[in-house]
């Protein structure tokens, strides 16, 4: 029962939802008429590719854990009471490594697939570089109007 709800079910859900995402992505790329302007469409396609890449890596890294789980399930159905073979221990260690790898590789996938994020990260400006000019100018205007002094907010002006 654990295998169905914690393994097979989520994998099937991930695969089917991402297949739908991929299908709509391919439609959007091949379709010349769209509700979105061309630059926005490119951003949406890039973000969908990032999402699909992360899910594919997740599926590859987590599918190895199924080997010991299926072996354990087969032993439970046959009432086999022998000790675990050494290869199951090895596959378990590889599975743990791949799950750890998966949790750390998503950041690098995002950097590789989303150049604007990587440029902002390398420029040292972080989130401010990702916001765009409209939000940046609004933030700059707000900073000129109000300054923070200890426990109180003071309007900025000639006497400030």
C-alpha positions as CSV (number, residue, x, y, z in Angstrom):
1,X,0.0,0.0,0.0
2,X,2.9,2.4,0.8
3,X,4.3,1.7,-2.6
4,X,1.1,2.8,-4.4
5,X,0.5,6.0,-2.4
6,X,4.1,7.1,-1.9
7,X,5.7,5.8,-5.1
8,X,3.6,4.8,-8.0
9,X,0.8,7.3,-7.6
10,X,2.9,10.5,-7.4
11,X,5.1,9.3,-10.3
12,X,2.1,8.7,-12.5
13,X,0.7,12.1,-11.5
14,X,4.0,13.8,-12.3
15,X,4.4,12.1,-15.6
16,X,0.8,12.8,-16.7
17,X,0.8,16.4,-15.7
18,X,4.1,17.1,-17.3
19,X,3.0,15.3,-20.5
20,X,0.1,17.8,-20.6
21,X,2.5,20.7,-20.0
22,X,4.8,19.4,-22.7
23,X,1.8,19.1,-25.1
24,X,0.7,22.6,-24.5
25,X,4.3,23.9,-24.7
26,X,4.7,22.3,-28.1
27,X,1.4,23.8,-29.2
28,X,2.4,27.2,-28.1
29,X,5.8,27.0,-29.8
30,X,4.3,25.8,-33.1
31,X,1.3,28.2,-33.0
32,X,2.1,31.6,-34.5
33,X,-1.1,33.2,-33.2
34,X,-1.2,33.6,-29.4
35,X,-2.6,35.8,-26.7
36,X,0.9,36.5,-25.4
37,X,3.3,38.8,-27.0
38,X,6.4,37.2,-28.5
39,X,8.9,38.1,-25.7
40,X,6.5,37.0,-23.0
41,X,5.9,33.8,-25.0
42,X,9.7,33.1,-25.0
43,X,9.8,33.6,-21.2
44,X,6.9,31.2,-20.6
45,X,8.5,28.6,-22.9
46,X,11.8,28.9,-21.0
47,X,10.2,28.5,-17.6
48,X,8.2,25.5,-18.8
49,X,11.5,23.9,-20.0
50,X,13.0,24.6,-16.6
51,X,10.1,22.9,-14.9
52,X,10.2,19.9,-17.2
53,X,13.9,19.6,-16.7
54,X,13.6,19.6,-13.0
55,X,10.8,17.0,-13.1
56,X,12.8,14.7,-15.5
57,X,15.8,14.8,-13.2
58,X,13.5,14.1,-10.2
59,X,12.0,11.1,-11.9
60,X,15.4,9.7,-12.9
61,X,16.9,10.2,-9.5
62,X,14.0,8.8,-7.5
63,X,13.3,5.9,-9.8
64,X,16.3,4.0,-8.4
65,X,14.7,3.8,-5.0
66,X,12.0,1.6,-6.6
67,X,14.5,-1.3,-7.0
68,X,14.9,-2.1,-3.2
69,X,11.2,-1.3,-2.7
70,X,10.1,-3.8,-5.3
71,X,12.5,-6.4,-4.0
72,X,11.1,-5.9,-0.5
73,X,7.6,-6.2,-1.8
74,X,8.4,-9.5,-3.6
75,X,10.0,-10.9,-0.4
76,X,6.9,-10.0,1.6
77,X,4.6,-11.8,-0.8
78,X,6.7,-14.9,-0.7
79,X,7.3,-14.8,3.1
80,X,11.1,-14.9,2.5
81,X,12.9,-14.4,5.8
82,X,16.5,-14.4,4.5
83,X,18.9,-11.5,5.1
84,X,19.2,-8.6,2.6
85,X,21.7,-9.4,-0.2
86,X,24.6,-7.0,-0.5
87,X,23.4,-5.7,-3.8
88,X,20.3,-4.3,-2.2
89,X,22.4,-2.4,0.3
90,X,24.5,-1.0,-2.5
91,X,21.4,0.1,-4.5
92,X,20.0,1.7,-1.4
93,X,23.2,3.8,-0.9
94,X,23.1,4.8,-4.6
95,X,19.5,5.7,-4.2
96,X,20.2,7.9,-1.2
97,X,23.0,9.6,-3.1
98,X,20.8,10.3,-6.1
99,X,18.0,11.8,-3.9
100,X,20.6,14.1,-2.3
101,X,21.9,15.0,-5.7
102,X,18.4,15.8,-6.9
103,X,17.8,18.2,-4.1
104,X,20.9,20.2,-4.9
105,X,20.9,20.1,-8.7
106,X,17.6,22.0,-9.2
107,X,19.4,25.4,-8.6
108,X,21.9,24.6,-11.3
109,X,19.2,23.5,-13.8
110,X,17.4,26.8,-13.2
111,X,20.7,28.8,-13.7
112,X,21.5,26.9,-16.9
113,X,18.0,27.2,-18.4
114,X,17.1,30.7,-17.3
115,X,19.8,33.1,-18.4
116,X,18.2,36.2,-16.8
117,X,18.4,34.5,-13.4
118,X,22.0,33.5,-13.9
119,X,23.0,37.1,-15.0
120,X,21.2,38.6,-12.0
121,X,23.0,36.1,-9.7
122,X,26.4,36.8,-11.2
123,X,25.9,40.6,-11.2
124,X,25.5,40.6,-7.4
125,X,22.2,42.5,-7.6
126,X,20.1,39.4,-6.9
127,X,16.3,39.8,-6.9
128,X,16.5,43.5,-7.8
129,X,17.9,42.6,-11.2
130,X,15.1,40.1,-11.8
131,X,12.2,42.5,-11.0
132,X,12.6,44.6,-14.1
133,X,12.6,48.4,-14.7
134,X,9.0,49.1,-13.5
135,X,9.5,47.6,-10.0
136,X,13.0,49.0,-9.7
137,X,11.9,52.6,-10.4
138,X,8.9,52.3,-8.0
139,X,11.3,51.0,-5.3
140,X,13.7,53.8,-5.9
141,X,11.0,56.4,-5.7
142,X,9.7,55.0,-2.5
143,X,13.2,55.0,-1.0
144,X,13.5,58.8,-1.8
145,X,10.1,59.6,-0.2
146,X,10.6,57.8,3.1
147,X,13.6,56.9,5.3
148,X,13.8,54.8,8.4
149,X,15.4,56.3,11.5
150,X,15.5,53.9,14.5
151,X,12.0,53.1,15.6
152,X,10.1,55.7,13.5
153,X,9.6,56.5,9.8
154,X,10.5,60.0,8.8
155,X,9.4,61.5,5.4
156,X,12.5,62.3,3.4
157,X,13.0,65.9,2.4
158,X,15.4,68.8,2.6
159,X,15.6,68.6,6.4
160,X,16.0,64.8,6.5
